[in-house]
């Protein structure tokens, strides 16, 4: 590789790609060429840096300057001022909410300062398409060390002692899973990576695959050595085309360097990885359904036991871990079990990546030690709630999880404390909602999702979630009846205890947890026909303020049901019987004369 | 990959390119690149510095630039900062730049003659 005095890192994570980072990158390269800086300045495309709401973002080294919300037009100034003359372009710096000063260097940002990056150690730092950059950051060293200095049992023991638990949802101890598979009889054995991330709002696995694909390959090879497998599969959803592409590049490069294939590190160990692209059914994230899908069967789950450790792919012993779990493995081998176990809480070791989404100032990916409180994650790193609104709840764990209200903001986040609150860590999605969100509506959203994604194999999930959804629809449209809450609870319990797989067993969780903390909202929908958050449209009445109405007639023209009448230049009125509450008049009125009454 | 040694050797070679992205450089070399600096040939100084740093295989040197520091008549200017100590070289040219890398950065000898205006 050539030596450059400056590296310009352009974030090419999914978030920045959708905010057009490519055109910024192209413009930067054009201007760098124009000024003849091509030999001094290198432009590097990286995976997701984390602060997605600020995209496209660029970091310039060695100064560590962080520019945000760039447009292609900004490239000329960055090159002529910063790269040529060393002057930081003030107007492109980030000014965090509530702070009076702009931040020059990324390590001054609270967003980065408070993070501990293990799984995301390379994401946003290296070029994911360069195995050389991965190697320069100690890549494949853990594999080399494991193969040439450790026995398979020692590798298993190291993972066990580290206390690493599955980052995909249930939090099962990873080392134990490996041990079961290593001891199981049956040959050949397999290693599988679950990259079927499907929780609404979660994108940590996607970012790791797109930003640091080699870390997953290396970890799978380490596991292969530990359990005696020579073959690995990565099951990645088709909706992640960039992840698939970068994985393909990574596998090809690793084979070229002899880091995958035969006789790796001259130790006689063979291991190779293949990609399987899943068509994006949520249930395929469920391990038994995923394995069936790799085999070419319908992606439907089967009862456990037997667990995949005993009978997985083609009935053979199989380790299946999720992407983030894999990304933690190489650093544990390199730095030791004790190092990893010293981070986090007593029962939850290490760090967790969270995807912040919803009503929070800084959306994006953050990695923090287990035991960090929700308040720190949402307010210190996430920058709090936008628009001066009040925090209402945080939904964790996706459709299998639940929501946590404000009174528990100081809860340290780990597997146990979340489950005590009636939710789960899950994959790490965190959807933050403010006072304008109706909790019944939120529960309905998640139930709608699982109802659509149910594979239909078992009745409780197929029919039960459908009935629950119908009740929720009734409640949110003002047709709720006495007894609906009790019915929801009963259905929830039955589905939880009788569904075949994790998807069905956890499907009622969003309803149960909103009932637990926000029962009064359900009650006012049912009894008073009112939505306290003012979010359920059909419960609102639209009303024209006669003093503000100029009689322009726009609303009556737009009204699809001719519910609005009035003389020109005279205040108009809405006939509540004809109004279908579509909200068009409310949105289009130029004089803010239309209001909603709860 | 035939052995762990082979990987380690490759890694050391590759790390040189990546060290730009570390934030804890021992030594920081700053070239003044205001209009005055560029007009006096600062661009060439940067090129020469880069070439020599590579030849000497120096890790942990950050080569950055700044704008006019107000001594326009002494451009090109180059500052070497190591720990708390700072040295400003004036009227640098390609050859001087290479010599600064060899003497100052490799051997730790400040070349005093080039820090004062020539009489």
Interface residues (C-beta under 8 A of the other chain):
Chain A: X1 X2 X3 X4 X5 X6 X7 X9 X36 X39 X40 X61 X62 X63 X64 X84 X85 X86 X87 X107 X125 X126 X132 X133 X135 X136 X137 X138 X140 X141 X144 X145 X147 X148 X149 X257 X258 X259 X264 X265 X266
Chain B: X1 X2 X3 X4 X7 X8 X10 X11 X14 X15 X16 X17 X18 X20 X21 X22 X23 X25 X28 X30 X31 X32 X33 X34 X35 X38 X43 X46 X47 X49 X50 X53 X54 X62 X63 X64 X65 X66 X67
